[in-house]
Amino acid sequence: MQIDLLVSPQGDVGLVGNHTFDTDVSGVIFDVAERSLTLEFGQSMDSLRMNIPVADDFVDALKASPYIHVIAVEKQRVMQAVLPPLMKVSVNEDDFEFANVYRGMSHMQDWLARSRFAQSVHRDNLADESSSRGILFDVSPATLKVAPQLAQALAKQQSLDRQNAPRQAPNMAPPSLGPGSNLNMNRIPRPPTSMSDE
């Protein structure tokens, strides 16, 4: 399996694999000192330690994120997508930051559309130079399609988002008197400027 690290300009991080995982990733561990990432599979109690250290340029983004996107792409289609917690291992308390977690398929699509290849973090055969390019090298992340089961989840979430959107009150403008009218509804009458004995 090949796995790449992607980072968006907003600092959202994610891993893209070139094959589906046998079981869903339940968490990702980032060892700050060793600059290593490890995938944890809760159902099977297995783990997969990435064999390429994270470059210094991407350490801050990983330290700042409480979660990480994990997706699998096959034949230009997103086959799996999860948002597990990103746990840090460090002796330095400053390496732990907290932020809001945004869940859902639409957030994954937004992240993927904005993200850029950061680096490879795992290759089955490190000596194979043909695998050094990014998994999405010839593909624009914004054009990736999603598998049918993920498309259903996305449609359901979009429907809920529309239902929960704040409803706008109707615009309460004063009635129009037609073209050419110049009615100032906020005009205050003025007292006379000169007093007369008439």
N, C-alpha and C positions, 0 to 999 in steps of 0.2 A: 504494500500500500504506500502511496505517496500522499503527504499532507503538507499543505502550505499555510502560512500565517498571512492573513490579510488585515489591513488596518484602514479605517476610514479617516478622512480629514478631521472628523469630530472626535476621534480617539476610540471609536468602537472597534473591538477586535474580534477575530473569528478564525476558525480553522476550516479548511476545505480539503476533503479527502477525495481521491479518485475512484473509490469503491464504497458501497454501502457497508456499514458496520453490522456485525451479526446481532448485536444488542445495542440499545441506545446508550449513548454516553451520559452518565449520571453526574459527572463532575470532571473538572480539569484542575490539576495541581500545577502551580508555577513555583518552582524552587528559585528564589531570587538570587541566592549566592551562586548556584550552579548554572543559572540561566536555562533551566530545563523545564519542559512541559511533559506532563503525564496524563493520559486519558484514563478515566476510571469508568468501568462498566459495572453498574450496581447489580444487575440481574445475575450476571455470570461471576461476579466478584473478581473479574480479571482486570488487568491494567496494561497499558501500552505506553512505555516511556519513549518519547521522541529522541532520535539519535543525532539531531543537529541542534547545537545551543542557539538560544535567541540572541540576536545581535543587540548591542547596547542601545541602538536607536529606538528599539521597540519596547524596552524594559519599562519605561514610564507609563506607556499606554496600558501594558498588562497590569502594572501595580495599581493603576487608578480604576480599573474596571472590576465590578463585582460579579460579572457574568461574561460568558464568551459564546459566540455563535459557533456551532459545529454543524457543518453540512457535508453531504456526500453528493458529488456530481458525476453522473454517468451519461455519456452521449449527449452532452449539452442540456441535461435535464437535472434539476435538483431532486434527488430521490429521498433524502432524509434531511431533516432540519430540527435541531434541538437547541435550547438555550440553557445549558447547565451553569451552575455556579462556578466561578473561577476562584479557587482557594490558593492562598499564598503561604509559602513556607519561608520564614525569615526570622532572624533574631532581632531585627530592627523594627521597632513599632511604627516608624514613619513609612514603612513599606505597605501598610494596610490603610486603604482608603475606602470610604463608603459612598455609594451613589444610588440613584434610582435605577430600578430594573424595569426595562420596557420589554414586555413579552408579546409574542404573537408573530404570525406569518408576515404581516405587512411590515413590521419592524425589521424582520430578517430581509425582506426584499429591498427595503430602503437602504439598509446597511450594505447589502451586496452590490447594489447599483452604484453606491458612492465609493466602495472600497478599492484599494489598489494592492497589487501583489507586494508583500513586504519581504518575505523570505521563505525558503524551504525549511521545514522543521523536522521532517521525517522522510526518509527514502529507504526502501527495502534493501537496495543495493547501492551503497554510497560510491562504489567504483564506476557505476554506469553513468557516464557523462551525458547521455541522451536524456536522462531524467532530471537534469539540473534546471530545466526551464519550469516555469510555473504551470500548475495544472490547468489554469484558465488562460494560457499563453495566447492561443488563437481564438479565444472566445471573449466577447464582451459580457461581463457579469450582468449588465442591465438587460441583455437579451435572453438570458437563461429561462427556460420554461420550468414548470414544476410538475412533479408526478401527480396523477389524479387524486390520490388521497390527500396530498398537501394542497391541491387546488380547492378541494372541498373545505378544508380547514380555513383557507384564505377567504373564500366566499362567505363562510359563516361569520368570520371575524369582521369582515367589511360590513355585513348586514347589521351586526351588533353595534359597530361604531356609528353607523348612520342612525340607528334607533336611539343611541345614547348621546348624540350630538345635541348641544344646547339649542333649543328652538328660539329663533329670533322673533321678537315682538314686531307687529306690523308698524310701519313707518307712520307716525301720527303727525302729518303735516297739515297746516291750516288749509281750508278749501280755497281753490283758485277762483278768481272772479273773471277769468278769461284773459285773452291776450290784451296787452296794453294797460292792464291794471297795475297800479303801484300802491298797494295797500301795505302800510307799515303797522303790523299788529302790536308792536311794542312801543308805539308813540305815546308819550306822556303829554297831556295838555299843558301849555305854558300860561303863566299868569300874564295879564296885560302889561306892556312895558311903560305906558304912561296913563295917568289917571285924569279923567276929564269930568267937569262939573255938569255935563249934560244930563 
